[in-house]
Every structure is written in structure tokens, then in C-alpha cells.
């Protein structure tokens, strides 16, 4: 009886075919993992944005506060001693268009009111807490798992507030801007708007964000 084994050439061909199949399989796994992480980051960012928006909308507001302490009940709307950038201290909304949404000083296509960085946002992935001066509240005092919240102008750390948390190995950051709404007829304040910005850099280092304007009357 003749017994015929595999030749070296046949073994090499089989190995190459197996290698190609395994490479494609591993690539598929990596793409799926990347998709899962990206979706998870997006969902978590949405959750954070909604949670902070709800907090701003429902927390007690002292519109006549003479200071913005670290234990303020609603620090995101507190403006005592605050110098509003641009015309955000006398903003108006007419027919759905609001003056605080006009400025885009760094020309990146994102209105400053919803933009945490002064410059192209993708350039800040290695220095993510170097935020723009127009933020009212920014992430600060970051450690390996979380960031606190500080008033941008004074640097005061806000008690028990979180402006950054780690999710699947990547930070999701939070910051806010602030505008004061004025009634054009009376020139008196009728409310305040916090621009909630939640952002992160995805698995490919691309800047991603969610922004929500939260309007609150001062009554």
C-alpha cells in the first residue's frame, strides 16, 4: 500500500491560507470591539449630559447670590462676580435664535457656547484639560479615575461635583458655559442658560461631543 504524506509546499500553502483566515477573523474581532467601545462611550456621554441637565434644571437656584461658593446648590448657573464673555451677559432669544450661539471665535464650526476648546478640538487629545477661557465650569484636579469641577475664573473646586470620569479606559469630560437672558422690552434678566458640554476622544483619537442648552428662569 502506498502512503502519501503532505509535501513541504502543501504545508506552506495550508499555513498561508490559515494565516489569512485567522488575520481576517482577528481583524473582525478588533473592529467589533472598537464598535462596542465607541457605542459605549456615546451612550455614557449621553447619560452624563442628561443627568447634568436634569440637575441644573431642578436644583435650587439663588439668582441673587453675592458669591459662588464651593458648596453652591446650583453652581452651573451661579454668576456672582462672573464676567460674561462676549454678549452672554445680555443674551436674547428671538424666534428660536439666541445671541449666545453666534460666536465661533476659533473658526472650527462649533459655536463657542458648545465648545470646550479654543482651537481645533482634535489637537487637545494629549492635553484635554487645557480648556477655553469662556467655559464657566471646567474639569480640574483629575486623577486616574475622575475629575472634579472648578470655576474657570477663580479656580475654586466645587464640592461633590464631577466633570470627568473614566469609561472603558477613556475619560469622558464635562464642562459648562453660561449666558444671562434679558427681556428686550424691559432690559431685565428673565433667566439663565447653561451650555452643557460632554466630550471625549474615541478609539481613533477623534473628538466627539454632546451639547445641551439648559434654560432656567430666575423666579
Buried (B, 14 or more C-beta within 10 A) or exposed (E): EEEEEEEEEEEEEEEEEEEEEEEEEEEEEEEEEEEEBBEEBBEBBEBBBBBBBEBBBEBEBBBEBEEBBBEBEBBBBBBEEBEBBBBBBBBBBEEEEBBBBEBBBBEBEBBBBBBBBBBEBEEBEEEBBEBBEBBBBBBBBBEEEBBBBBBBBEEBEBEEBBBBBBBEEBBBBBBBBBBBBBEEEEEEBBBBBBBBBBBBBBBEEEBBBBBBBBBBEBE
